[in-house]
């Protein structure tokens, strides 16, 4: 797999070894396993929770702008 040059520059600037992406994904997987044990929810539910929070933030921002405009 050939990575793009900007990714190579980014990784080499940080001084991370070439097996960093795999270990990074393993770290994310272990973190998700810990979250599953803590909250007893699936990783998909966690992603849904994040999307729900972002949607609610967007609607809150939209409503506050609307109220400011039509006061």
N, C-alpha and C positions, 0 to 999 in steps of 0.2 A: 504494500500500500504506500503510495507516494503522497506525502503531505505537501501542502502548499508552502511556498517560501516564507510567507508572513507568519505561519504557525511555527516554522523552524526558528525564525528570528525570535519570536515571542518566548519559545521554550528555552532557547539558548541564553537569552538575556536573563531569565530567571535562574539559570543554572540548575535546571531540573534534568535528571537523567532521561534517556529515551523511553524507558518503561514507565514513565510517569502517568500517561493517560490510563493505562490498565490499572495501576495501583490506585489512581484517583477514583475510577469506577468501582473498584472493590471497596474503597473507603465509603463511597456513597451507599453501596449495597449494605455494608455493615451498619451504617448509620440508620438506614431504613429498617433493618432488622431490629435495632435497639428501639426505634420509634414504635414499631409494631408491638414489641413486648411492653413498652411503657403505656401506650394509649389503647392497645387492643383494637387497632383499626388497620385496614389495609393501606398499602402505599398509594393505591388509586384513590382511596377516599381522602388521603392527605392532599393529593394533587387537586382533587375536586374542592377541598376546603380552601386551598390557596386561590383557585380561580374564583370561587364564590366571594372571597374577601376582596379580590381585585375588582370584581363586578360591583360589589357594594360600595367600594371606595369611589369608583367611577360615577355611580349614580348619586352618591352623596355630594361629590364635587359639582356635578351637573345641576343638582337641586339647589345648592348654595349659590352658584352663579346665576341661576334663574331668579332666585329670591332677591339677590342683590340688584339685578337688572330691573325687576318689576316692583321695587318698593314704592 
